[in-house]
Amino acid sequence: MVPINVTALTVSLVLCLTGPAHALLFCGGALASSVVVSATGLSFGSYTPASPSYASAGITVRCGALGVDLLPSFTVSLISSNSADPSQRYMDKAGTHLGYNIYTSAGYATVWGDGTAGSVSQSYNSILTLGNIDFTAWGRLPAGQYVPSGSYADQITVLVSY
């Protein structure tokens, strides 16, 4: 069997921030105050069904104009636009699904989601920290998925709750 080359596998990250202070809710990149959330895309590149593909993405939370974290503890959840179940994420191309998932470490054992369906959120607890708070999202695209060639995509919402 000839392997199918699937290209441009991308998972874009949309940023959201929620919290009780001043009824904050803003999606799109940064809050009007001094809290900034940023992320890189998760790009698997070309996929050959004979072997799995791996990718990683960075998520950064910066608090305070000088990079000083004065926020209460917060969690970072990852929510897929294609699947309500974090354990069953997939990229889509015109109704064809290509399964993948995002994990909390390079060991690919714990699904990073929103705390449902066996997934977990990442937490951060501190009173005062200088600089950025960085997280890494580890993506894995399992082998053995024979789908038509083309570009597959999913959109992940990065939800920071405090």
N, C-alpha and C positions, 0 to 999 in steps of 0.2 A: 504494500500500500504506500502511495506517495504522500508524504506529509503535507498538510495544508498550512501555508504561511499566513498567519493573521497578523496584520500590522496596525500600528497606531492605537494600541490598547491604552486608553487613558481613563483615569479616575480623577475628575476635577474636585477640588475642595472648596465649598462655600462656607463662609465664616459667620457664626452667630454668637452673641453674648447675651446672657440673661442673668438677672440677679435682683434681689429685693430692694437694694439701695436705689432710691429715686425711681423705682419701677423701670429699671433699665432693660431695654430690648432693642437690639440693633443687629441687622444682618447685612453683610456686604464687605466687611474688612476691618473697620475700626469703630470704636465708640466715640461719640462726640467729646467725651472726657479724655483722660490720659491713659486709657487702656487700649492696647493695640493687639490684635490677634492676626497672625499671618501663617500661611501654609504653602508648601510646594505641592505640585501635582504628583500623583502616583502613576508613573508611566512604565508599563511592562515591555515596551518595544515590540519586536517581532516575536511571535509565538509559534512553535512547532509542537504539535500534539505529542510527540514522542518523549518530551521531557517538560517538567514544570518550569515556570518562569517566576522570577522574584523581582521585587521593586521595593523601594522605601521612599517615604516622604517625611518632611520635617514640619512640625507644628510649633509655633513660638507664641508665647503670651508675654507681653511686656507691660509692666504696670508702673505708672508714674512717669512724669516728664523726664526725670533723671534716671529712669530704669530701676526705681526702688519699688518693691512689691509691698504695698500696704493693704492689699485686699484680704478678706477672710479666705479660708480654704476654698478651693474650687475643684470642679471635675470637668474633664473633657470627654464628651461623647461623640461618636461617629455614627451618623444616620444616613442610610442609603436612599436615594430617590427611586431606585428600581425595586427594592425589596424591603418590606416591613420587618422581615426576620433577619437580624444581623448574621445569623449562622448560614443563611442561604443567599448571600450577595451574588449578583451577576451583572456583567456588562451586557448591553443590548445593541443589536444592529437590526433594525426593521423586524423585530419580533423574534430574532434568533438570540439565544442566551449563551453566554460564556461565563461559567462560574469562577469566582475568585473569592478571596477574603482578605481582611486586614487584621493583623495581630499586634499584640502589645510588645512582643520581643522577636528576635531573630530565631527563636526556637519554634515559632509558629504553633504554639500550643493553646494560647488563650485568645479568643476573638475579641477585638476591640469594637464595642458597639455602644449601646445605651443602657446596659444592665438587664436586657430582656433576652430570652431564648439562650441562656447560658453565656451571654457575652458580659464583658465588664467595661466600666468607664475607667479612665485614668484619673488619679487624684493628685492634688498638690496641697500640702499643708505647710504653712510657714507664717511667721509673724512679720519678718522683715528679710528681704532678699535683694541683693543688688544684681542688676543685669536682667537677662531674659530667662524665662522658664521654658525649656525646650523638651519636646516629646518627639519620638520617632514612631511612625506608623510603618509596619512591615507587611508588605503585600505578597500573596502567594497565589499563583494561577496554576491549578493542578494539571498534570499531564492527562492525556487520553480524551480530550474534548475535540471531536472532529466536527468543525463548523465551517461554513463558507468563509472564504477570505474577505477581508475588509476591515473597516474601523469599528471597534466596539467601544462603548463608553458607559460610564455611570457617573453620577454626581453625588458626592458625600458631603453632608452638612457637618461641619465641625461646631459643636455646641459647647460653649464654655459657660458653666453654671456656677454661681457662687452665692 
